[in-house]
Amino acid sequence: MAGLPGFERDREFQKLVARRKDVDVTLAALELARDAEPDLEFGPILEWFDARGRELAGPVARARTERDALAELARGIAEQHGILGTEDAYARPEGSFLHRVIETRQGIPISLSVLYMAVAQRVGIDLRGVSTPMHFLARCETVDGAVFLDAYSGGRLLDPPECLAWISRIAGVSKASVRATLKPASPRTIVIRMLHNLKAVYARQEDWSAAWTVQRRLTALEPASYQERRDLALISLHARRPG
């Protein structure tokens, strides 16, 4: 696959640009973090996920139900390792970067959900991201139906009616509007949402150089979007990259 200029190292991002389905969301998220820290090594972060998988393998295997297995997952991440959502994380780009979430034990809903998904994969739990309005969740299909996990709130588990009512209330939209968003999100949707979060943080900080890199990724993923092309032009001027 030909490299997209500036993103030649980013194999998962290249897959997204090519609209491939076989994207590792964990690695894609780390590729975004590497924009801020070019020397970032993925190996130690992946080993952290592997270690959590080894820790949780026993408790998850002993769980009586799939919901109990999810509760063990949340207990291991939120209680044992103290990784939770905080308001402060919204104000910093580090709140979106998996290695910084692990280091600071603070994150935003989407980065925390991706972290949970990575650990879940290692213990045989099929946890998928869910891109709802105003919040990001994870979803697991069980024999008793879907269970939603709110990683931001320490792995709180919600049944579909509870999730529907809660998201409808915090987002101020109808339940019918929310219902359509409760399906699993594609890797493409997840990465685009992560990029929009980063773009907003960098714009507030007036860090136009970092915003420019983020916007280039968004424009590469959505080349037909007038809004993304317009934003690339505006951010390029702020970043003194008019070409």
VENBELKA-V867924 format. One record per residue. N is the residue number from 1. PHI is phi in degrees with one decimal (none if undefined). Layout:
# VENBELKA-V867924
n=N phi=PHI
n=N phi=PHI
This chain:
# VENBELKA-V867924
n=1 phi=none
n=2 phi=-65.4
n=3 phi=-78.2
n=4 phi=-76.1
n=5 phi=-51.8
n=6 phi=95.0
n=7 phi=-128.3
n=8 phi=-62.7
n=9 phi=-78.4
n=10 phi=-94.3
n=11 phi=-63.7
n=12 phi=-69.8
n=13 phi=-65.2
n=14 phi=-60.5
n=15 phi=-62.7
n=16 phi=-63.5
n=17 phi=-60.5
n=18 phi=-81.4
n=19 phi=60.9
n=20 phi=-81.4
n=21 phi=-94.9
n=22 phi=-85.0
n=23 phi=-104.9
n=24 phi=-87.2
n=25 phi=-64.4
n=26 phi=-60.1
n=27 phi=-66.7
n=28 phi=-61.5
n=29 phi=-64.5
n=30 phi=-68.7
n=31 phi=-63.4
n=32 phi=-65.4
n=33 phi=-64.8
n=34 phi=-68.1
n=35 phi=-59.8
n=36 phi=-81.2
n=37 phi=-132.1
n=38 phi=-56.4
n=39 phi=-91.7
n=40 phi=-58.9
n=41 phi=-98.4
n=42 phi=-77.8
n=43 phi=-52.4
n=44 phi=-62.1
n=45 phi=-71.3
n=46 phi=-64.8
n=47 phi=-66.5
n=48 phi=-60.8
n=49 phi=-63.2
n=50 phi=-61.6
n=51 phi=-64.3
n=52 phi=-66.0
n=53 phi=-62.0
n=54 phi=-65.4
n=55 phi=-61.9
n=56 phi=-92.9
n=57 phi=-57.3
n=58 phi=-65.5
n=59 phi=-56.8
n=60 phi=-68.9
n=61 phi=-64.1
n=62 phi=-83.3
n=63 phi=-63.2
n=64 phi=-76.2
n=65 phi=-132.9
n=66 phi=-64.8
n=67 phi=-65.3
n=68 phi=-64.0
n=69 phi=-63.6
n=70 phi=-64.0
n=71 phi=-64.6
n=72 phi=-66.5
n=73 phi=-59.1
n=74 phi=-64.6
n=75 phi=-62.4
n=76 phi=-65.9
n=77 phi=-81.6
n=78 phi=-80.7
n=79 phi=-87.4
n=80 phi=-69.8
n=81 phi=-106.7
n=82 phi=65.4
n=83 phi=-92.5
n=84 phi=-139.8
n=85 phi=-85.4
n=86 phi=-139.9
n=87 phi=-63.4
n=88 phi=-59.6
n=89 phi=-64.5
n=90 phi=-65.8
n=91 phi=-87.0
n=92 phi=-124.4
n=93 phi=-60.1
n=94 phi=-59.2
n=95 phi=-65.6
n=96 phi=-100.8
n=97 phi=-98.2
n=98 phi=-56.9
n=99 phi=-68.1
n=100 phi=-77.3
n=101 phi=-62.1
n=102 phi=-64.1
n=103 phi=-69.2
n=104 phi=-91.8
n=105 phi=62.6
n=106 phi=-135.5
n=107 phi=-159.8
n=108 phi=-105.0
n=109 phi=-52.4
n=110 phi=-73.0
n=111 phi=-67.5
n=112 phi=-64.9
n=113 phi=-64.7
n=114 phi=-63.0
n=115 phi=-61.2
n=116 phi=-59.8
n=117 phi=-62.2
n=118 phi=-65.7
n=119 phi=-69.7
n=120 phi=-57.2
n=121 phi=-57.3
n=122 phi=-78.1
n=123 phi=-115.7
n=124 phi=81.0
n=125 phi=-101.5
n=126 phi=-88.4
n=127 phi=-107.2
n=128 phi=-117.6
n=129 phi=-72.4
n=130 phi=-133.0
n=131 phi=-97.0
n=132 phi=-88.6
n=133 phi=-62.2
n=134 phi=70.4
n=135 phi=-158.5
n=136 phi=-126.5
n=137 phi=-126.6
n=138 phi=-126.4
n=139 phi=-134.1
n=140 phi=-127.3
n=141 phi=-86.8
n=142 phi=-117.3
n=143 phi=-64.6
n=144 phi=-98.3
n=145 phi=112.7
n=146 phi=-70.9
n=147 phi=-125.6
n=148 phi=-103.5
n=149 phi=-119.8
n=150 phi=-100.3
n=151 phi=-63.2
n=152 phi=-63.3
n=153 phi=-102.6
n=154 phi=76.2
n=155 phi=83.1
n=156 phi=-58.0
n=157 phi=-103.7
n=158 phi=-131.6
n=159 phi=-77.3
n=160 phi=-52.7
n=161 phi=-62.9
n=162 phi=-63.7
n=163 phi=-63.1
n=164 phi=-60.1
n=165 phi=-66.0
n=166 phi=-67.4
n=167 phi=-63.8
n=168 phi=-58.8
n=169 phi=-70.5
n=170 phi=-74.2
n=171 phi=-90.5
n=172 phi=68.1
n=173 phi=-126.8
n=174 phi=-70.6
n=175 phi=-63.3
n=176 phi=-62.1
n=177 phi=-67.0
n=178 phi=-69.9
n=179 phi=-53.6
n=180 phi=-68.1
n=181 phi=-97.7
n=182 phi=-83.4
n=183 phi=-78.3
n=184 phi=-59.0
n=185 phi=-88.0
n=186 phi=-75.8
n=187 phi=-53.9
n=188 phi=-60.2
n=189 phi=-61.6
n=190 phi=-63.8
n=191 phi=-66.4
n=192 phi=-61.9
n=193 phi=-66.7
n=194 phi=-61.5
n=195 phi=-65.3
n=196 phi=-64.7
n=197 phi=-62.0
n=198 phi=-63.8
n=199 phi=-57.8
n=200 phi=-64.8
n=201 phi=-64.8
n=202 phi=-64.8
n=203 phi=-65.2
n=204 phi=-62.0
n=205 phi=-83.3
n=206 phi=57.0
n=207 phi=-92.8
n=208 phi=-73.8
n=209 phi=-64.2
n=210 phi=-66.8
n=211 phi=-62.6
n=212 phi=-62.6
n=213 phi=-63.7
n=214 phi=-61.0
n=215 phi=-67.1
n=216 phi=-60.9
n=217 phi=-64.9
n=218 phi=-62.1
n=219 phi=-68.7
n=220 phi=-66.6
n=221 phi=-79.1
n=222 phi=-130.5
n=223 phi=-65.4
n=224 phi=-88.8
n=225 phi=-79.7
n=226 phi=-61.6
n=227 phi=-61.9
n=228 phi=-68.5
n=229 phi=-68.5
n=230 phi=-63.4
n=231 phi=-64.6
n=232 phi=-62.6
n=233 phi=-63.7
n=234 phi=-65.7
n=235 phi=-68.3
n=236 phi=-60.2
n=237 phi=-65.7
n=238 phi=-60.8
n=239 phi=-84.6
n=240 phi=59.4
n=241 phi=-125.8
n=242 phi=-64.7
n=243 phi=-70.6
